[in-house]
Amino acid sequence: MNARHLSRCRLFAVLAVCAAAAGCKAPDLKPDLPDFLSRDKPEVVAPAPQPVVDPSLTPRELLTARLVNARRADDAMPGMTVGKMIEFADRYLACDCADMRFAKSWQRIDGGYLLLTNAGQARPLEFACSGPQEGLECYLREIDRGPQAGGLAERFMAGGDFVRFIYESGSKCARVEPCPAQSSPATAPATTD
């Protein structure tokens, strides 16, 4: 009986070891994950939308760019910047009761800028510019007023003459009465047929 008892003890010991092993957590044989995979990933933030820039605004570097078109010796017109010329052109249109700005849009071109205007009779104005940004100088090229202007002598205008015209027209306004009020379609009188 001793042998039988011994085999039961062995069986009981094996069952005890199996029961104890079954209750334990199995060892993790997988390697540890690298640190960069287990970290929380930051939220991706979409960049803020860029503000829409009005194309009619004069580029910053042109605001202080000096116009170097030749002036007559007896000319009372002071030296002018591109920004000041655009200001005088806007004043000229305001004096004519226009409800728009002179500049429609600016385009950077090789060696300068092209200005598309709201003045229907003039083709785009071309400025040749050079120099450092702090001392930028620009030359307004000849203005083409289009074929509706008549002969070639009337069609083309020197850039300096255009600058002088804008200065003289924009520095004073002969209009003494206010501009007529613009009537909206909702307030316009009804027509009868």
Residue pairs with C-beta under 8 A, 6 or more apart in sequence:
55 104
55 105
55 106
56 101
56 103
56 104
56 105
56 106
57 103
57 106
58 82
58 83
58 86
58 103
58 106
59 106
59 108
59 113
61 133
61 136
62 81
62 82
62 83
62 106
62 113
62 127
62 129
62 136
62 138
63 81
63 82
63 83
64 81
64 83
64 136
65 81
65 82
65 83
65 127
65 129
65 136
65 137
65 138
66 79
66 80
66 81
66 135
66 136
66 137
66 138
67 79
67 80
67 81
67 82
67 85
67 137
67 138
67 139
67 140
67 163
68 137
68 138
68 139
69 139
69 140
69 158
69 159
69 160
69 163
70 160
71 77
71 79
71 160
71 164
75 164
77 163
77 164
77 167
77 168
80 88
80 163
80 167
82 127
82 138
85 140
85 163
85 166
85 167
86 102
86 103
87 170
88 166
88 167
88 169
88 170
88 171
89 102
89 103
89 117
89 166
89 170
90 101
90 102
90 103
90 170
91 170
91 171
91 173
92 102
92 166
92 169
92 170
93 100
93 101
93 102
93 118
93 119
94 173
95 169
95 170
95 173
95 174
95 175
96 175
97 175
97 179
97 180
98 118
99 182
100 118
101 118
102 117
102 118
102 119
103 115
103 116
103 117
103 118
104 115
104 116
104 117
104 118
105 115
105 116
106 113
106 114
106 115
106 116
107 113
107 114
107 116
109 126
111 128
111 129
111 130
112 126
112 127
112 128
112 129
112 138
113 126
113 127
113 129
113 138
114 124
114 125
114 126
114 127
115 124
115 125
115 126
115 127
116 124
117 124
117 125
121 145
121 146
121 148
121 149
122 143
122 144
122 145
122 146
123 143
123 144
123 145
123 146
125 140
125 141
125 143
125 162
126 140
126 141
127 138
127 139
127 140
127 141
128 138
128 139
128 141
129 136
129 137
129 138
129 139
130 136
130 137
131 137
139 159
140 159
140 160
140 162
140 163
141 159
142 156
142 157
142 158
142 159
143 156
143 157
143 158
143 159
143 162
144 155
144 156
145 154
145 155
145 156
145 157
146 155
147 155
149 155
157 165
